């Protein structure tokens, strides 16, 4: 398995969809998330996670200097390879 940290959001800057997330909202949400989170590569068609498509898990979220970072572990699954 591979582990890494990645920036997932610039806080206070418009996203690709034009949404701007306030720092207070992101900091609060990062504390409330139940970890770990399972994820898949790409954009799913729904909010349901299909376990056959799981490729990674997020083990931590943190805000540093108006950026949101995630600690990610790539899983030893078919989609994680």
Secondary structure, DSSP 4 states (H G I P E B T S, - for coil): -EEEEEEEEETTS--TTS----HHHHHHHHHH--S-EEE-SS--SSSPPPGGG--EEEEEEEEETTEEEEEEEE-SSTTT-
